Amino acid sequence: MISRPLKWIWKNFVSSISAFVVIANLGFWMFPIFFLAAARKVSGNRKRAKNAVIRCINFVYILAVDINSLWMARVIGIKVVIKGEMPKHLSPIIVSNHQTWFDIPILQGLIRDQGTITKFLVKRELAWLPIVGWICFALGFPRLFRGKGTDSRKKDLAAIRSISSELTQDPGALLIFAEGTRFTEKKLREQNNPYQCLLSPKPGGLATALENVPSQTPVVDITISYPSKDTNFWRCLSGANKEIDLYVKCFKAEEISDPRLWLEKQWNEKDFLLSSSHK
């Protein structure tokens, strides 16, 4: 039997190694991504050159995701169980609940399996976070203010409009965390919403994205469930969740006439699913 202090030391050691691997992996690929991002700018309107650069960027991005996914699966021993089927499409809109930063590598791995990259809506203050923020900046991911004022919301919607309208020329899955922030019990109490395991979804981002994509664009609703209920990012790095469930449902953009009502319906179903699985 291993004593509790030794278990604590071992888990923190594994988390430290995992964090180092992830940071080193992203740090290594940061330099070619910056070079390729600059090359994309220089290519201007030369379509053939620009497409070649985009393919190189996607290759580098996918390779970085593969290394992180391999580490999580083979070394940490995390099994991701996918319940449903992802569409074979290079530029879907992904709508998901958000509980921890660990959601991101999990969703990246799922999306990468379809041969495409994940495009994020990044909080403006996170854009300058070393390595991760710099990569998002180099890739041109929109930086959101997430403010409460009208001016901030207009700027955020304009950024979403810009990236969604570019998906046909520059493929990638647009990931929208409709809650706008990570779930915590404190935030849940402050919102006083009808859900047990979710924060209230905000329809603005999805509505704007839907206005700027073809009607047949897949809209994928994903529910991320951590059966152990431990969503602490540091502990996730040591395998606090040996199994993570992803529930996938697919729609078409043309099927969503009212984004607010659609989100409310999906969130009610998500909440029932999560509250049932967490008992």
N, C-alpha and C positions, 0 to 999 in steps of 0.2 A: 504494500500500500504506500502510495506517495502522500506525504504530509501536505496539508493545505498551504503552508508557506512555500514549499517547493513547487506546488502547482502554480501558485501565483507568480513566482519567479520565472517558471518555464513559459507561462502564457505571455508575460510581458516581454520575455526574450523573443518569442516567436513574433509578437506584434512589432517589435523593434526591427527584426530582420525583414519582415514583410514590408514595413514602411520604407526601409532602405531600398529594397528591391524596386518598389513602385516609383520612388523618387529618382533612383538611378536610371531606371528604364525611361521615364519621361524626360529626365535631364539629358540623356544621351541623344534622344530623337528630337529634342528641342532645336538643336542647331541646324539639322537638315530641313526641319519644318520652316524655320525662319528664312533660310536660303530659298526654299521653294516658294514661300509666300512672297518674297521680294521678286522672284522670277515671274510670278503670276501678275504682279503689278506692272512689271516691265513689258510683259507680252501684250498689254493693251488690248486692242481689238483684233489681234491676229488669232483667229479661232483655233487653228490647228496647234499652234504653240501653247495657247492657254489650256486647251484640252489635255495636252501631253503633261503639262505641269500639274493639272488637277489630278490626273491619274497617278502621278508620282506622289503627290500629297496623300491621296487615299491609301496608296500602298504602304507608306510610312506609318500613317495613322493606324491602319489595320494591324500592321506588324507589332506596334507598341501595345495595342489591345490584346493581341494574341499572347504576348509574353506575360502580361498581367493575369489573363485568364488561365494560362497554363500554370502559373504559380499558385493561384487560388485553388485550382482543381487538383493538381498533382502533389503539391507540397502541403498546403493547408488542409486539403481534403474536403473542400466545399462542393456539394452536389446541387446544381441548379435544376429544378424540376419544372419543365414547361408544360402547362396545361392549356392546350389550344395550339393554334398554328399561325405563325407569322406570314404575312403576304410576301410573295416574291416581287418586290418592288424596291427600287433604289432610293425613292424619295417619299416615304410615308410620313404622316404626322403621328407622333407617339404621345399619348396622354397617360400620365402615371401619377399615382400617389407618391409621396416623398417622406421617408422616415429617417434616413441617415445618409451621410455622404457615401456610404457603401452601396447605395442604390446605383450610383453612377457606373462603377466598373461592371456591375451585374447587368445593367441595361446595355452598356457598350458591348459586352460579350454577346448578348442576344441579338443585337442589331448587326454586329459584325458578321454573324453567321449567315446573314442575307447578302453579304458582299458589299455592304455600304458602311458609311461612317455616321457618327452621331453628331448633330449640331445642337449646341446648347444656347439657351437664353441665360446670359451670365449677369449676376448682380454687379453693378458698376464698381463697387468697392473690392470685389473679388478679382477684377480684371488685372490688378497689379500684384496679386499673390504670386510669389516666386514660383517659377516653372509652370504650374497649372494655369495661372492667370496669363502668363506671357504666351503660352501656346494658344490659348483661346483668343488672345489679341491678334497673334500672327495669322490665325486661321479666319479671322474676320467674324467671329461669333458676336452677335449683338450684345452690347452692354446696357443693361436696364437700370433705371434709377430706383424702381420699386417705391417711389414716393407716393404721398397721398394727394398732392396737389394736381390740378388739372394739367399744368404744363409738363410735369413729370410723366403723367399717364400718356399724354400725347406723344412725347418723345419715345416712350417704351413701345407704343403701338406702331409708330413709324418704323422703329428698328425691326419689329416682328414682321411688318409688311414688307420690308426690304429683303429680309432673308428668305421668307416664304416665296416671294416672287422670283427668286433666283434658283429655286430648287430644280427647275427643269434644265437649266444650263449647268448648274454646279450641284450634282446630286448629293443627297445626304438625308438622313432621317432627322426631322425637326422634333426634338424632345421638349415637351411642355410639362412642367410640374405645375398643374393647375392650381394647387394650393398656394403657390408663390413662396413657400418656405417649408422647412422641415417640421414634421409633426412633433410636438411635445405636449405633455399633460398640461403644462402651464398655459401654452397657447390655446389649447382646447378649452380650458376654463375661461380664459379671457374672451374667446369668441362666443361662448354660450350657444353653440350651434346644436342641431339635432343628432349629430353623429357621435359614436363612442370611440372610434379609432381613426378618425380623419378630421382634417380641418376643412373649412368651407372652400369649395373650388371657385376660382375667379374666371368668368367666361371671356374676358376681353382678349386675351392672347389667342385662344382657340378661334374665336370669331374672326379676328383679323387675319389669321393664317388661312382660314377657310375661304376668305374673300379673294385670296391671291393664288390659289392652286387650282388645277384642273378638277372638274367635277368627279372624275373617277379615281382621284387620289385616295389611297387607303388611309383611314384614320383608325389607329390601333389603340384600344383601351387596355392598359396593363395594370394589374393589381399585384404589388409586391408584398409577399407575406413572409415574415420571419417567425417560424413556429416557436422558437425558443423565447420570443418576445424581447430578446436582448438586441437592441439596435445601436448600441454604443460602437462608434466607428473603430476605436482602438481595440476593443475586444473582438470585433468582427475580423480584424486583421489576424487574430490568432485562432479563428475558427469557432467563435462562440455559437455560430449557426452552421452546423454541418450540412444542413439542407435548407435551401431557400426556394419557395414556391413562386412561380410567375403564372398568373392567370391571364390569358390573352384572348381578346375579342376583337373582331375586325368589322369595320364599317366602311362605307364610301362617303366622301365629302358631301356628295349630293343628298345623302340620306339625313344629314344633320341640318334641318331648317332653322332650329332655334338652339344655339350652343348652350344657353343657360339651362333650358329644360333637359337637354341631352346630358349635360354634366350632372345635374341633380339626380337623374335616373341612374347614371353609372355610379355615382357616389353612394346612393342608397344601397345598391347591390354590393358595392365594394365593402361598405361598412358592415352589412350583414355577413358577408363572407369572412372578413377579418375578425369580427367579434365572435363568430362561430368557431373559427380555427384557433383562436387564442384562449378558448375555455379549457 
